[in-house]
Amino acid sequence: MALKGKPRDMNKWREVLLDPNVHFPGESSEYRRARNELLEAEAELKRLNEQIAAKRRALPAGGLIREDYVFESAADGGKVRLSDLFAPGKNSLVIYNMMFPRWSEDQRAGAPGGKTAELPLVEQPCPSCTSVVDGLEGAARTNLVVIAKTSADRLGTYAKERGWRNVRLLSSRNNTFNRDYHAETPDGVQLAVLHVFSRDQDGIRHHWASEGIFKRGDTSPLDPVWSIYGVLDLTREGRGDNAAYPNLQY
């Protein structure tokens, strides 16, 4: 990945995000009071998470490995040493151990098809681990939609260029959704905001939003759906001061 452009001015961007008076269409005063209380609790949880992450990074050095373990590549069967897994200039390595085979007493459904489904159940992979790896691959398997202000043609073209196949993408170019739900500033600046809507007998409701971005001035409230930052937070180096806006062309 090559460096492109200049780093974003984080102080100016924080000024764009900060808005202590955010309200959403149709919400009651009772909802706002409860949501503000929840925002305080979310902020406290964030502070605690940051303290824990700092303590994790500050752990003393652990034990040395006893050998340079050799692995076999699933792609081509080639041999790969543990030391080969570190890219130049990168001093952290995250490994996820997938349960394949699964726990012998796990009676949940096996693979839905293919050669894996022909294996005895006890030799098949863990469904939960499969779900974790699906997330790391970037698959979207729920009622999930991505909305952008650009035209549908441009959005579709970019999706093909990135190889996106599992997520539904929609353009909001000809409506006011972004502006109404605080994903666009009065100046037309587009913001990354996560929303949850719910449907009941009365219709569809706005249930939740990542409002913490307007209180903190950063996009860390998006972490639950931004897998890489969960991974980075496990490392000694952490995500760094500017990790939310990487200055990279990729």
N, C-alpha and C positions, 0 to 999 in steps of 0.2 A: 504494500500500500504506500503510495507516494504522497508526500505532503502537498497540499493544494491551498491557495489562498492565504488568508490571515486569520488568526484566532479571533473568535467573537469577543466583543467588549462585554464582559459578564456584568459589569456594573450597570451599563445601559440596558441590557436585556432584563436585569432584575427589575429595573424601573418599569419596563413594559409589563412584566408579569404581576407585580404587586398591585393588589386591589382589595382592600379590606371590606368593601361594601358589595361584594358579589351576591346577587340573588338570581334565582331561576324562575322562569315563567310558571305562574299558577301555584307557587308554594305559599303555605300559610305561615303566620307568625309563629305558630307552635312548631312547625317544621324547622323554621330558621333558628329558633332558640335551641332546639334539640341538635340541629346540625352544627351550630356553633360550639355546643358542649362537646360534641363528638370530634370536632376539629381540634379542640384543646387536647383531648385524649389521644388523637392521632399524632399531634405534635409531640406529646410526651413519649409516646411509643417510638417515634422517630429519633428523639434524643437518646432514648435507651438503646435503640439499635446501633446508633452511631458510637455510643460508649462501648458496647460489646464488640463492634467491629474494630475499634481502636485497640482494645485489649487483645483481640485475636491477632492483629498485626504485630503487636508488641511481645508476643510469646518468645521465650528463650529458644535458642537453636535446638532442634530435635536430634534424634539419633541418626547416624549415618546409615545409608543402605549398605547391605553386606555384599551385594553384587550388582553389576549393571544388567538388570533383568532384560531378557530377550523376549519379544512378543512376535506374533505372527499376524501379518496384515490380512484383514478380511477382504480387501480389495483385490490383492494379487497373490496372497500367500507368502509374501516376502517377509524376511526377518527384520525386526525393528527393535533396537535397544532403547531402554528407558532414557538414556542420555540423548538419543536421537530425537526425542519428543520435544525438546526445548528449542524453540526457534531462536535465531541469532538476536541478541539484545533483549530477549524475554527470559526472565529468571523465575517465573512462576509457571507451574503446570497443574492443572485441575484434572482429576481423573474421576469419572463416575463408574462405579462398579455395578454393572447390570446383572440382575439375578437370572442367569440363563445357564443351566436349568433353574427352574423355580423351586420354592420350598416344597418338599415332598407332600406336605399336607394341604397344599393350596388346591382347592377343588373348583376354583373359578374357571370360566370358559377358556378354552385354549384358542389358538390361532384360528381365524375364520376360514383360511384356505391356504393353498400352496403346499410346498414340501414340509414346512414346519407343522402344519395341521396333521400330517401323517405320522408325526412322532408320537410316542406315548405321552400322555399329559404330563407326567412327572419329568419329562425331558424337555418340555417346552419352556419358553421364557415367561417371566413374571409379568402379568398384565399391568401392574402398577409401574414397573420399570419401563415397560413399553410406552406408557403414557408420558413418563418423564422425558424419554428420548424423543418422542413425537414433538414435545414442546421445544426441545433444543433444536430440532430440525426446522421448526417454524410453522408446523401444520396448524391450521385453524379448524377445529372440529366441534364448534358450538355456534350459537346465534351471534356471530361476530361480523361486523361490517367495518370497513375502513372508508372514511369520507374525506375528500379533499376538495379544495376550492377550484383547482385547475379543471380544464375541460376533460370530458370522458375519454376523448381520443388520446390525449396526452397521458392520462392516467393508465389507459389500457396499453399504450406503447411501452410505458415504463415498467408495467407489470411483466410484459413479455421479456424485456431486457434483463430484469432481475430474476426471472424464472419463477415468479409467484404463481402457484397453481391452486392453493387451498383456501385462499382468503377472498371474500367478496369485497370489491372496491367500488365506491360510488363517488360521483362528482357532485358538489354542492354549489356549483358555479351560478346556477339560476335560482337559488333560494336564499333565505336568510338564516338557515339553521346555525351556521358557524357564529354569526353575529348574536343571535338570540341566546345561544348557550355558551357564550364567552370563549369560543374557539377562534374568535377574530376580534381585534381591538377596534375602537371607533376609527382608527387610522387605517384599518384594513390589514393589519399585521396578523398573520395566521399563527395560532398557538396549538401546541400539543396538549389536548385535554382528553381525559378518559371519562366516559359517561356510562351509567347503567339506567335503563328504563325498565318499567314493569307494567304488566297488563293485568287488569282484573275486570270484574263485571261492569265497572264504570268506564273502562277504557284504558289507555296507555298513560303511564305516569313517569315523570323524571324521578328516579330512585336515588341516584348517587352520582357524584362527580369528583374528580381528583382536585378538589378545591385547594388542597395544600399548596399547589403551585403558586396560587395567588397570595398565600400567607408567607411562604418561604422565599419565593422568587427563584425557584429552580424546579426542574421536572422530576425530582426524586419520587414524588407520589405515584409516578407511572411505573415504578420498579416492579410491582407484582406482575406486570405483563411484559417487562423488559428483561428477558432472561439473562443477558450478558452481565448486567449490573449485580444480580444476585451471585453470579459466579465470581466477578471481580471482588466483591465484598468478602469472599472467603479467602482471598490471597493476602499475603503479607503487605504488598504494596497498596492494596485497595484500588479504588477507582480513580484516585487522584483528584486534584482540585478542579480540573476542566474536563473530566471524563464525560459529563453529560452532553458535551458538544465537541466530539472529537474532530480535530482539524485534519481530516483525512479524506482522500478520494478513493472510494471503494465500491 
